[in-house]
């Protein structure tokens, strides 16, 4: 497709939303993109639907030519990768199909990137809202005690993500650093972490110390101050499997960095060993209690660091109701 002609001297920004069965929220997300305080001819709204069976297609089609539309049969990451490949803007910004942007989101981030060529990605805080748009928390960062960081933060990102996908804007000429986002290596639902991690290895990151996105919590994601989705042994194994894969990939990235501190590599190796132990225990508990008991005893004597991992799996295996009740209590405290 040919590059779009623009009447404004502002750079083109590709605004990406991928969707599957979020039709009840999708119009809010698209409208918030169209309502940006930024020249309309400099916004490329790209909506990728990857297999919705609800009213999503009708919602998407109702916006007519004001948006670009793609319907594909794909995974979540497949849809993200397709959108990145199709994007034509100088900058790329992402939004969740159930979230919304505040009107100054694009203009504030473009101004930073235009003025600072050393910055590869800019992100912001979020306001947490309910399904019916009530404010639950004015700051996602304060709610979860997240400390935003800027500058050269590759080593900080290796330890954990603090960049939320629905807030980021990246330079499109840096896509080779993170595209395509690989599947089945631990980042299948953490594309924001993957993008930030890989850009941070080459460019500075910057943040805007104010919310520019409305993050909506509802029945299909974590509801703050409400009952959390119950953890089962199967879901625990899935989460641990992803964490183990992600740590392996992060270590691979860090080892390519000649300046990476050995202390950080050691810390990541220890974390990997702990997660692998917890995964092994959970998998043994899934097979049989006897095997789980023998594995716990073996790990206890061979690796004293496995005690916490053993306790977590023991709690979920023997006292699942109590385990999930304690998680709910902790979650409710976050909202107070």
C-alpha positions as CSV (number, residue, x, y, z in Angstrom):
1,X,0.0,0.0,0.0
2,X,1.3,3.5,-0.9
3,X,2.2,5.8,1.9
4,X,-0.6,8.2,2.9
5,X,-0.6,11.8,1.9
6,X,-0.9,14.2,4.8
7,X,-1.9,17.8,5.0
8,X,-0.2,18.4,8.3
9,X,3.5,18.6,9.0
10,X,3.1,16.2,11.9
11,X,4.5,12.6,11.6
12,X,2.1,9.8,10.9
13,X,1.3,7.6,13.9
14,X,0.0,4.1,13.5
15,X,-2.5,3.3,16.3
16,X,-2.9,-0.5,16.7
17,X,-5.6,-2.4,18.4
18,X,-6.0,-6.2,18.1
19,X,-9.3,-7.7,19.1
20,X,-11.0,-11.0,19.8
21,X,-14.5,-11.0,21.2
22,X,-14.2,-7.7,22.9
23,X,-17.0,-6.1,20.9
24,X,-18.7,-4.6,23.9
25,X,-15.6,-2.5,24.6
26,X,-14.1,-2.1,21.2
27,X,-16.0,1.0,20.1
28,X,-14.7,2.9,23.2
29,X,-11.2,2.0,22.3
30,X,-11.5,3.1,18.6
31,X,-13.4,6.3,19.5
32,X,-10.6,7.2,22.0
33,X,-8.1,6.9,19.2
34,X,-10.1,9.0,16.8
35,X,-10.6,11.6,19.5
36,X,-6.9,12.4,19.9
37,X,-5.8,16.0,19.9
38,X,-3.7,15.3,16.9
39,X,-4.3,15.9,13.2
40,X,-6.7,13.3,11.9
41,X,-4.9,12.8,8.7
42,X,-1.8,11.9,10.7
43,X,-3.4,9.1,12.5
44,X,-3.6,5.6,11.0
45,X,-6.1,3.5,13.0
46,X,-5.4,-0.1,12.4
47,X,-7.8,-2.7,13.8
48,X,-6.9,-6.4,13.5
49,X,-9.6,-8.9,14.5
50,X,-8.3,-12.4,14.9
51,X,-11.4,-14.7,15.0
52,X,-14.1,-12.9,16.9
53,X,-17.5,-14.6,17.1
54,X,-19.4,-11.8,18.9
55,X,-20.5,-8.4,17.5
56,X,-16.9,-7.2,16.8
57,X,-17.1,-7.2,13.0
58,X,-20.3,-5.1,13.0
59,X,-18.6,-2.7,15.5
60,X,-15.5,-2.5,13.3
61,X,-17.4,-2.0,10.1
62,X,-19.5,0.8,11.6
63,X,-16.4,3.1,11.6
64,X,-16.2,2.9,7.8
65,X,-13.2,4.4,6.1
66,X,-12.0,6.2,9.2
67,X,-10.0,3.0,10.2
68,X,-8.1,0.3,8.4
69,X,-9.5,-3.2,9.1
70,X,-8.0,-6.6,8.9
71,X,-9.7,-10.0,9.7
72,X,-7.4,-12.9,10.2
73,X,-7.4,-16.4,11.7
74,X,-4.5,-16.1,14.1
75,X,-3.1,-16.1,17.6
76,X,-2.9,-13.0,19.7
77,X,0.8,-12.5,18.9
78,X,0.1,-13.4,15.2
79,X,-2.4,-10.5,15.2
80,X,0.1,-8.1,16.8
81,X,2.8,-9.1,14.3
82,X,0.5,-8.7,11.4
83,X,-0.5,-5.2,12.6
84,X,3.2,-4.2,13.1
85,X,4.0,-5.4,9.6
86,X,1.1,-3.4,8.1
87,X,1.7,-0.2,10.0
88,X,2.9,2.8,7.9
89,X,3.5,5.4,10.6
90,X,6.8,6.9,11.7
91,X,5.6,5.9,15.2
92,X,3.6,2.9,16.4
93,X,1.3,3.0,19.4
94,X,-0.7,0.1,20.9
95,X,-4.0,0.0,22.8
96,X,-5.9,-2.9,24.4
97,X,-9.3,-3.6,22.8
98,X,-10.9,-3.1,26.2
99,X,-9.0,0.1,27.1
100,X,-9.1,3.8,26.1
101,X,-6.7,6.6,25.6
102,X,-6.9,10.1,27.0
103,X,-7.0,12.9,24.3
104,X,-3.4,14.1,24.7
105,X,-1.8,10.7,24.6
106,X,-0.4,10.8,21.1
107,X,0.6,14.4,20.9
108,X,2.6,14.3,24.2
109,X,4.5,11.1,23.2
110,X,5.2,12.3,19.7
111,X,6.6,15.6,21.0
112,X,9.1,13.6,23.2
113,X,10.2,11.3,20.4
114,X,10.6,14.1,17.9
115,X,12.8,16.1,20.3
116,X,14.9,13.1,21.4
117,X,16.3,10.8,18.8
118,X,18.1,8.8,21.4
119,X,14.7,7.7,22.9
120,X,13.3,4.6,21.3
121,X,10.1,4.1,23.4
122,X,8.0,6.3,25.6
123,X,5.3,5.0,28.1
124,X,3.1,6.4,30.8
125,X,0.9,5.6,33.8
126,X,-2.7,4.5,33.6
127,X,-6.0,5.2,35.3
128,X,-7.7,2.0,36.4
129,X,-11.4,1.9,35.6
130,X,-14.2,-0.6,36.0
131,X,-16.3,-2.2,33.3
132,X,-18.7,0.7,33.4
133,X,-15.9,3.3,33.4
134,X,-15.9,4.1,37.1
135,X,-12.5,5.1,38.4
136,X,-11.1,2.4,40.7
137,X,-7.6,3.9,41.0
138,X,-6.1,7.1,39.7
139,X,-2.7,5.6,39.2
140,X,-1.8,2.1,38.1
141,X,1.8,2.7,39.2
142,X,0.9,3.7,42.7
143,X,-1.7,0.9,43.0
144,X,0.9,-1.8,42.3
145,X,3.9,0.1,43.7
146,X,5.5,0.3,40.2
147,X,8.5,2.5,39.9
148,X,8.8,3.8,36.3
149,X,12.4,4.1,35.0
150,X,14.0,5.9,32.1
151,X,17.3,6.0,30.3
152,X,19.3,2.8,29.9
153,X,17.0,0.3,31.6
154,X,17.8,-3.0,29.9
155,X,19.0,-4.6,33.1
156,X,16.0,-3.4,35.1
157,X,13.6,-4.8,32.5
158,X,15.4,-8.1,32.6
159,X,14.2,-8.5,36.2
160,X,10.6,-7.6,35.5
161,X,8.3,-5.5,33.3
162,X,7.2,-2.0,34.3
163,X,6.1,-0.9,30.8
164,X,2.4,-1.3,30.1
165,X,1.5,-2.1,26.4
166,X,-1.5,0.2,26.2
167,X,0.7,3.2,27.0
168,X,3.7,2.8,24.7
169,X,4.8,4.5,21.6
170,X,7.8,3.2,19.6
171,X,9.7,4.3,16.5
172,X,8.7,2.2,13.5
173,X,12.3,2.2,12.2
174,X,13.3,0.1,15.2
175,X,10.9,-2.8,14.5
176,X,13.8,-5.0,13.4
177,X,14.8,-5.0,17.1
178,X,11.7,-6.8,18.2
179,X,9.8,-8.0,15.2
180,X,8.4,-10.6,14.8
181,X,7.5,-11.1,18.4
182,X,8.3,-14.8,18.9
183,X,5.6,-17.2,20.0
184,X,6.1,-19.9,22.7
185,X,9.1,-18.4,24.3
186,X,7.3,-16.9,27.3
187,X,6.0,-13.6,25.9
188,X,2.8,-14.8,24.4
189,X,0.8,-12.3,26.6
190,X,3.7,-10.0,27.4
191,X,4.4,-8.4,24.0
192,X,4.9,-5.0,25.8
193,X,7.7,-6.6,27.8
194,X,9.3,-8.1,24.8
195,X,9.2,-4.8,22.8
196,X,10.6,-2.7,25.7
197,X,13.3,-5.2,26.6
198,X,14.7,-5.4,23.0
199,X,14.5,-1.7,22.4
200,X,16.1,-0.9,25.8
201,X,19.2,-2.9,24.7
202,X,19.9,-0.2,22.1
203,X,18.0,3.0,22.9
204,X,16.9,5.0,26.0
205,X,13.3,4.7,27.3
206,X,11.3,7.6,28.6
207,X,8.1,7.9,30.6
208,X,5.5,10.6,31.1
209,X,4.6,10.9,34.7
210,X,0.9,11.0,34.3
211,X,-1.9,8.7,33.1
212,X,-2.5,8.7,29.4
213,X,-4.5,5.5,29.2
214,X,-7.6,4.2,30.9
215,X,-7.0,0.6,31.9
216,X,-10.3,-1.3,32.2
217,X,-10.7,-4.3,34.5
218,X,-13.5,-6.7,34.1
219,X,-14.4,-10.4,34.3
220,X,-11.8,-11.5,31.7
221,X,-8.8,-9.8,33.3
222,X,-7.8,-9.1,36.9
223,X,-10.5,-7.1,38.8
224,X,-8.8,-4.9,41.4
225,X,-10.5,-5.0,44.8
226,X,-12.7,-8.0,43.8
227,X,-12.3,-11.7,43.8
228,X,-9.4,-12.7,41.6
229,X,-9.5,-15.5,39.0
230,X,-8.9,-18.7,40.9
231,X,-5.6,-20.4,40.4
232,X,-5.7,-24.1,39.7
233,X,-2.8,-26.5,39.4
234,X,-3.1,-26.5,35.6
235,X,-3.1,-22.7,35.4
236,X,-0.1,-22.6,37.8
237,X,1.8,-25.0,35.5
238,X,1.0,-22.8,32.5
239,X,2.2,-19.7,34.2
240,X,5.4,-21.3,35.5
241,X,6.1,-22.8,32.0
242,X,5.9,-19.3,30.5
243,X,8.1,-17.8,33.2
244,X,10.8,-20.4,32.7
245,X,10.7,-19.9,28.9
246,X,10.9,-16.1,29.4
247,X,13.9,-16.3,31.7
248,X,15.7,-18.5,29.3
249,X,15.1,-16.0,26.5
250,X,16.1,-13.0,28.7
251,X,19.3,-14.8,29.7
252,X,20.0,-15.3,26.0
253,X,19.6,-11.6,25.4
254,X,21.8,-10.6,28.3
255,X,24.6,-13.0,27.3
256,X,24.9,-11.2,24.0
257,X,25.6,-8.0,26.0
258,X,29.4,-7.9,26.7
259,X,28.8,-5.3,29.4
260,X,26.1,-7.2,31.3
261,X,27.1,-7.5,35.0
262,X,27.9,-11.0,36.1
263,X,25.8,-10.3,39.3
264,X,22.7,-9.9,37.1
265,X,23.4,-13.1,35.2
266,X,23.8,-15.0,38.5
267,X,20.6,-13.5,39.8
268,X,18.7,-14.6,36.7
269,X,20.2,-18.0,36.9
270,X,19.1,-18.4,40.5
271,X,15.6,-17.2,39.5
272,X,15.5,-19.7,36.7
273,X,16.5,-22.5,39.1
274,X,13.7,-21.6,41.5
275,X,11.1,-21.4,38.8
276,X,12.2,-24.7,37.3
277,X,12.0,-26.3,40.7
278,X,8.5,-24.9,41.3
279,X,7.4,-26.1,37.9
280,X,8.8,-29.6,38.5
281,X,7.0,-29.8,41.8
282,X,3.7,-28.6,40.2
283,X,4.0,-31.1,37.4
284,X,4.7,-34.0,39.9
285,X,1.7,-32.9,41.9
286,X,-0.4,-33.1,38.8
287,X,0.7,-36.7,38.2
288,X,0.3,-38.1,41.7
289,X,0.6,-37.0,45.3
290,X,3.2,-39.7,46.1
291,X,5.4,-38.5,43.3
292,X,4.9,-34.9,44.5
293,X,5.9,-35.9,48.1
294,X,9.0,-37.7,46.9
295,X,10.0,-34.8,44.6
296,X,9.5,-32.3,47.5
297,X,11.8,-34.3,49.8
298,X,14.4,-34.7,47.1
299,X,14.4,-31.0,46.4
300,X,14.5,-30.0,50.0
301,X,17.7,-31.9,50.6
302,X,19.4,-31.1,47.3
303,X,18.3,-27.4,47.1
304,X,17.4,-25.5,50.3
305,X,16.2,-22.6,48.1
306,X,13.3,-24.8,47.0
307,X,11.5,-24.4,50.3
308,X,9.4,-21.4,49.2
309,X,8.5,-23.1,45.9
310,X,7.5,-26.3,47.8
311,X,5.3,-24.3,50.2
312,X,3.5,-22.5,47.3
313,X,2.8,-25.8,45.5
314,X,1.8,-27.6,48.7
315,X,-0.6,-24.8,49.5
316,X,-2.3,-24.9,46.1
317,X,-2.4,-28.7,46.1
318,X,-3.7,-29.4,49.6
319,X,-5.6,-26.2,50.4
320,X,-6.7,-24.6,47.1
321,X,-9.6,-22.7,48.7
322,X,-7.4,-21.1,51.3
323,X,-4.7,-20.4,48.7
324,X,-7.1,-18.5,46.5
325,X,-8.8,-16.8,49.5
326,X,-5.4,-15.4,50.5
327,X,-4.8,-14.1,47.0
328,X,-8.2,-12.4,47.0
329,X,-7.5,-10.7,50.4
330,X,-4.1,-9.5,49.0
331,X,-5.8,-8.1,45.9
332,X,-8.5,-6.3,47.9
333,X,-5.7,-4.6,50.0
334,X,-4.2,-3.2,46.8
335,X,-7.4,-1.2,46.2
336,X,-7.6,0.4,49.6
